[in-house]
Amino acid sequence: MENQEKNILIYANIAIKIFAFSSVIFCLTWAKIQLINEQNFFSRIHNVEINIPKTPPRINQDSIDFAMTLFGIKTPPNILGPDFDDTIEDRGITSKGTLSETAWVKIGSAAFSDWSILGSTLAHEIEVHGRQNFFMIWVLDSLGFDGTGHAEREAYSYELYSADRFGLGYEDLSMIEDTMHYYYPENTPFTEKIIIASEIKRWIKKNLFKKQDPDI
């Protein structure tokens, strides 16, 4: 019985290592594909001088449509919207089914503080979230690799990277960066994997190798 227990633990440990290694390879491959797509996408964006209106935008659909034209933001075929929605608290939101290619972009009232924030929000939702693979994000989340956090950090980083394009000021940049770090901080997925593996082995020992009371 003791040898059997040792064999099961050995096989369990091997299975955990294989799973962890496969997950890492999968994530690295996905990250490389994403990087190539990003580089191709950024290469198509041209630095064009934009005359941003000094008066703040009105909170309506017309301002969204004008900002799309002003900043040269194109709506891909898979995007519905962007539509104004005064019921959402965030600056914007992109809804997309796990296996669906179609995304619906909505813009909230918080995005209308100035034209720069409105344009940056539209780019955040359309140019980043709109082209992200939500199925891959779900897979990464399922594996414990914080797919959602990575997707959001990419979108916020894109806003910071595009500061000159949208004419973002210091306060706007600080708000975007603070939001990213507060809601989507960097984590340590490999450390989490080690903890999960330890918990699995502890559960196996506790539940599969419980000493049975002798029959009386």
N, C-alpha and C positions, 0 to 999 in steps of 0.2 A: 504493500500500500504506500509506503514511504517513497519508493522509486517512482510509482505512478504519479504521486503528487509532484515530485521534482520534474518529471517529464512534462506534465501539464503546465507548470510554471515556466519551464524553458520554452515550450511552444508558444505560450501566451506572450512571453517577452519578445520572441522572434517576430510574432505577428504584429505586435505594437511597433517594433522598429521598422518593419516593412511598410506598415501603414504610414508612419511618420515620414519615412524617406520618400515614399510615393507622393505624399502630400506636398513635400518641399519641391520635388521635381515638377509637379503639376503647377504649383504656384509660380515657380521661376519661369516656366515656359509661358504661362499666361501673362506674367509681368513683361517678358520680352516682347510678346505680340502687342501688348498695350503700348509699350514704348515706341515700337515701330509705327504704330498707328498715330500716336501723338506727334512724332517727328514729321510724318507725312502731312498731318493736319496743320501743324504750325507753319510748315513751309508754304502753305497756300494763303496764309494771312499776310497782307501787305500793310506796311506802316503808312497810313494816310492821315494827313493833318485834318482834324475835325474841329469845327467851330461849334462848341457846346453852348447852348443858350444859358444866359445868366439867371433868368427867372426859373424857379422850380417847376417841375412838371405837374400838371393837374392829375389828380388820381382818377384816371379813367382809361378806357381801352385805346382812345386816340393817342395818348401819350406813349403807350406801349408800341403801337404801330409806328409812330414817329421815331422812337428810339431804335427800333429795328433797322429803319432806313438810315438814320443818323450814324450808327456805328457799324453799318454793313453786316449785320447779323442775318445769316440765311437760315431758313427753316428747312431741315431735311424732310424728305417724303414721309418718314416714319413719325414725324412730330405733329401732334394736334395742338393748336394754339399758336403762340401763347395767349392765354385769355386772362383778363382781370377777374379776380375773385376776392371780394372784401371779407370773406368769411375765414380766410386762413391768416394765422398770426405770423408765419414766416415771410421772408421777402419773396420766396418762390418755392415751388414744389414740382417735382416731376414724378408722375405716377406711371408705372409700367409693370405689367404682369411678368412673372418669373420667366415664362416661355414666350412672351409676346415681343414683337419687334416694334409695336406701336406705343408711343409715349404721349402723355398729355401734360403739357406745361401750363401751370397756373401762376400768376403773379399777384402777390398780396400788397396791401396798402403800405407796408413797411419799406417797400422798394422805391417809393416815390419821394424820398427825402431830397434828392437832387438827380439831375440827368445822369451823372456819372455812376451813381449807385444803381439806377434803373438799368442802364446799359450793362453794367457789370453783373447784375443779377440775371439778366436775360442770357448773357454768355455762360454764366455758371450753370443754368438749367439746360440751355439748348446745345451749346457747343461742347459741353462736358458730359452732363448726365444724359443728354439725348443720344449720345453715341456710345455710352457705356453698356457693357453686356450685363444685364441684371441677373441673368442665370448664373454667370460666373461669380458675381457678387454673392449670390445665395449659396453657391457651392463653397466659397471661401468662408462665409459665415458658418456654414455647417461643419467645416473642418477646424473651426476655431481660429481662423486667420484674419478676423476683423475685416471682412470684405466691404461692409458698409462704411466703416471708418476710413478705409483706404480710398473709397470712391468719393467720400465727402472731402477728405484732405486734398485729393487731386483737384476737385472743383474749386475749393477755396484758394489753393496754391495758384491755380490758373488766374483767379481774380487778381491776386497780388502780382503775378507775373505780367498781367495786362494793365497795370496801373496807368502807364503813359497813354495807352490806347483810349482809356475811358476818362482820363483826367482825374483820377482819384487823389484826393488830398490826404493829409496826414491823419486826420480824424477818421476818415473812411477806411484807410488802410489799417489803422489800429483796431477799429471795430471788426473788420473781417478777420484779422489775425487772432484777436482775442476770442472770437466766436469759434474759430477752428480749434484752437488749443483747449478751450473750455469744454466743448461738446464732443470733440473727436481727438483726444490726446493720443500720442503714440503709445503703443503697447509693446509687450514682449511676447510674441506668439510662441517662440521656441521654449521659453520658460513655462508658459501655460501648458505646452505639450508634455513637458516633463512632469508637471503636477498631475495632469490627467492620467498619464501612464502609471504614476505611482498610485493614484486612486483606484485604477482598474486592478492592479496587482493586489492591493489591499482588500478590494471587494472579493476577488477570487479566493484569497486565503480565508477570508471570514465566512463566505457563503458556501464554497465548494469543499472546504477541508475542515468543516466543523466536526469536532469529535462527537461521535454518537455515544449516548449513554448505553451501557451494556444491558442486554435483555435480562430481566429478572425472572 
